Amino acid sequence: MIFKTLEEKCNYYRSLTDYKLLPNSYVVVMLDGRSFSKKIKNKFAKPFDEHFVCIMNKTAQYLCENISGCILAYTQSDEISLLIKDTNLTEPFFGNRLCKMQSIIASMAPSNFMQLMTLSKLEFKPSINIEETILNMNLYEFDCKVWNVPNSNEAFAWILWRQNDCIRNSKQQFCQAYASHKELIKKNTDEQVIFVKEKYGKDWNKIGDDLKFGRLICKEKQEFYDDERGISYERNHWICQSMVELNNINNRMDFLKII
């Protein structure tokens, strides 16, 4: 191959792996905390830390607000799933260029997460040395995978699978906070829940739905009033709410209406 200029040659090589996802179709993004279990072990409340949950929720909301075409986010544990879709009337996020989407979203999540973690530390320990605290903080990274799914049913299937994982992890995390590894070994998660309730009086079924089934970040219409013009108008804003169990057929149908 003959190149007329150095620029043409360099751009050609760079473009060889510049893959693009299909337009006007669903895009799934999965962000997963890298080595989070080691970094947060013994540093957060057990079985669930409300501040960590809140930071994950806010990080997911930040991504929804800043990624064009984002329909919703689902978050549980140390992971966030995003659902994105462009239309014939909208431009896809970074032209659906895979390398751009993976790198940009993977950098957006930890930058916001670290900002929130820093603010959280300063809020609960206002007398600490700020510079020393920031320098000694763990650094948190997320890996990022992005791919197409053909329709809304397959997009739903992904969220359902992640919620099934959430339920299993939630039961394990809850039970491990009260019972020893030896006591729980060879028991499935449902058996662990029964054991912990009978022996320690702690009931997984009584914790909040957000900790059982994860959290959904979606758009909700909010009404505003313009005093100067004397008119009301609606705007969409992102809210975080507890998920319902998607294995229930009625919940499944309601969820599909969102996407």
C-alpha positions in Angstrom: 0.0 0.0 0.0 1.3 3.4 -0.9 0.7 6.4 1.4 1.1 9.9 0.1 1.9 11.5 3.5 3.1 10.4 6.9 -0.2 11.6 8.3 -2.2 9.4 6.0 -0.1 6.4 7.0 -0.4 7.0 10.7 -4.2 7.6 10.5 -4.6 4.4 8.5 -2.9 2.2 11.1 -4.8 3.9 13.9 -8.1 3.3 12.2 -7.5 -0.5 11.7 -9.1 -1.3 15.1 -11.5 1.6 15.3 -14.5 -0.6 15.5 -18.1 0.9 15.6 -21.2 -0.6 17.1 -24.4 -0.9 15.2 -26.5 2.3 15.0 -30.1 2.6 16.2 -29.7 -0.5 18.4 -29.3 -1.2 22.1 -25.8 -0.8 23.6 -25.0 -2.4 26.9 -22.2 -1.1 29.1 -20.8 -2.9 32.1 -18.5 -1.2 34.6 -17.0 -3.5 37.2 -14.9 -2.3 40.1 -11.3 -3.6 39.9 -10.2 -5.3 43.1 -12.8 -3.5 45.1 -13.2 -6.4 47.5 -9.6 -6.1 48.6 -9.7 -2.3 48.8 -12.9 -2.0 50.8 -12.5 -5.1 53.0 -12.6 -4.1 56.7 -13.1 -0.4 55.8 -16.8 -0.4 55.4 -19.7 -1.4 57.5 -21.0 -5.0 57.2 -23.1 -6.5 55.8 -23.9 -3.4 53.7 -22.3 0.1 53.9 -24.8 2.8 53.2 -22.2 5.3 52.2 -20.6 3.0 49.7 -24.1 2.2 48.3 -24.9 5.9 48.0 -21.6 6.6 46.2 -22.3 3.8 43.7 -25.8 5.2 43.1 -24.5 8.7 42.6 -21.7 7.5 40.2 -24.3 5.6 38.1 -26.5 8.7 38.1 -23.6 10.9 37.0 -23.0 8.5 34.0 -26.6 8.6 33.0 -26.6 12.4 33.1 -23.4 12.7 31.0 -23.8 9.9 28.4 -26.0 10.8 25.5 -28.6 8.3 24.6 -28.5 6.6 28.1 -31.9 5.0 28.9 -31.1 3.7 32.4 -28.5 2.3 34.8 -28.7 -0.6 37.1 -26.2 -0.9 40.0 -25.5 -3.5 42.6 -22.4 -4.4 44.6 -19.4 -2.8 42.8 -20.8 -2.8 39.3 -22.9 -0.6 37.1 -24.8 -1.6 33.9 -25.9 1.1 31.5 -28.3 0.8 28.6 -27.8 3.2 25.7 -29.7 3.6 22.5 -29.6 6.3 19.7 -32.3 6.9 17.2 -32.6 8.3 13.7 -32.9 11.7 15.2 -30.0 11.5 17.6 -26.3 11.1 17.4 -24.8 8.1 19.1 -22.4 8.6 22.0 -19.0 9.3 20.4 -20.3 7.9 17.1 -20.6 4.4 18.7 -16.9 4.1 18.4 -16.0 1.2 20.6 -12.6 2.4 21.7 -13.9 5.9 22.6 -16.9 4.5 24.5 -14.8 2.1 26.5 -12.1 4.5 27.4 -14.3 7.6 28.1 -16.8 5.8 30.2 -14.1 3.9 32.0 -12.5 7.2 33.0 -15.8 9.0 33.8 -16.8 6.4 36.5 -13.6 6.4 38.7 -13.1 10.2 38.5 -16.6 10.8 39.9 -16.3 7.9 42.3 -13.1 9.2 43.7 -14.5 12.7 44.0 -17.4 11.4 46.0 -15.2 9.2 48.2 -13.0 12.2 49.0 -16.0 14.3 49.9 -17.3 11.5 52.1 -14.1 11.2 54.1 -13.9 15.0 54.6 -17.6 15.1 55.7 -17.2 12.5 58.4 -13.7 13.5 59.5 -13.5 17.3 59.1 -10.4 17.7 61.3 -8.2 15.4 59.2 -5.2 16.6 57.1 -6.7 16.9 53.6 -3.5 16.5 51.7 -2.3 13.5 53.7 -5.8 11.9 53.4 -6.0 12.2 49.7 -2.4 10.9 49.1 -3.1 7.9 51.3 -6.4 7.0 49.8 -6.9 3.9 47.8 -7.3 4.5 44.1 -10.4 3.0 42.5 -10.6 1.8 38.9 -13.4 0.3 36.9 -13.0 -1.9 33.9 -15.5 -1.3 31.1 -17.0 -3.5 28.4 -19.4 -2.3 25.7 -21.4 -4.4 23.2 -24.7 -4.5 21.2 -27.8 -6.5 21.9 -30.4 -7.0 19.1 -33.6 -5.9 21.0 -35.2 -4.8 24.2 -35.8 -8.4 25.4 -32.0 -9.1 25.2 -31.3 -5.8 27.0 -33.8 -6.9 29.7 -32.1 -10.3 29.9 -28.8 -8.7 30.8 -30.4 -6.7 33.6 -32.2 -9.8 34.9 -29.0 -11.8 35.0 -27.2 -9.1 36.9 -30.1 -8.9 39.4 -30.0 -12.7 39.9 -26.3 -12.2 40.7 -27.2 -9.3 43.0 -29.7 -11.5 45.0 -27.2 -14.3 45.4 -24.4 -11.9 46.4 -26.7 -10.0 48.8 -27.7 -13.3 50.6 -24.1 -14.4 50.9 -22.8 -11.0 52.1 -25.6 -10.8 54.7 -25.0 -14.3 56.0 -21.2 -14.0 56.1 -21.6 -10.9 58.4 -23.1 -13.1 61.1 -22.0 -16.7 60.6 -18.6 -18.2 60.1 -17.3 -19.7 56.9 -17.4 -23.1 58.6 -21.1 -22.7 59.5 -22.0 -21.7 56.0 -20.0 -24.2 54.0 -21.9 -26.7 51.8 -25.1 -24.6 52.2 -26.7 -22.8 49.2 -27.7 -19.2 49.7 -31.3 -20.0 50.6 -30.1 -22.5 53.2 -27.7 -19.9 54.5 -30.5 -17.3 55.0 -32.6 -19.9 56.9 -29.6 -20.9 59.1 -28.7 -17.3 60.0 -32.3 -16.5 60.8 -32.7 -19.5 63.1 -29.4 -19.3 64.9 -28.7 -15.6 65.0 -32.1 -14.0 64.6 -31.0 -12.0 61.5 -33.5 -12.1 58.6 -32.3 -11.2 55.1 -35.9 -10.9 54.0 -36.3 -7.8 56.2 -33.5 -5.7 54.6 -34.4 -3.0 52.0 -35.3 -3.9 48.4 -32.4 -1.8 47.2 -30.0 -4.2 49.0 -31.8 -7.3 47.8 -32.5 -6.4 44.2 -30.2 -3.5 43.4 -31.0 0.1 42.3 -32.4 1.5 39.1 -31.5 5.0 37.8 -34.1 6.2 35.3 -35.7 9.4 34.1 -38.7 10.9 35.7 -40.7 13.9 34.6 -40.8 16.8 37.0 -43.1 19.8 36.7 -41.7 23.3 37.1 -43.4 26.7 37.1 -42.0 29.8 35.4 -43.1 32.8 37.4 -42.1 35.4 34.8 -44.1 33.8 32.0 -46.8 32.3 34.2 -46.6 28.8 32.7 -45.9 25.3 33.9 -43.5 23.0 32.0 -42.0 19.5 32.4 -38.4 18.4 32.5 -36.9 15.0 32.8 -34.5 14.3 35.6 -32.6 11.2 36.8 -33.7 9.5 39.9 -32.5 6.5 41.9 -35.0 4.0 43.1 -35.1 0.5 44.6 -35.5 -2.3 42.1 -38.2 -4.8 42.2 -37.7 -8.5 41.6 -37.7 -8.9 37.8 -38.5 -12.6 37.9 -42.0 -11.5 38.7 -43.9 -11.3 35.3 -45.7 -8.1 36.2 -42.5 -6.4 37.2 -40.9 -7.6 34.0 -43.6 -6.0 31.9 -43.3 -2.7 33.8 -39.6 -2.7 33.3 -39.8 -3.3 29.6 -42.0 -0.2 29.3 -39.0 1.9 30.4 -36.8 0.6 27.6 
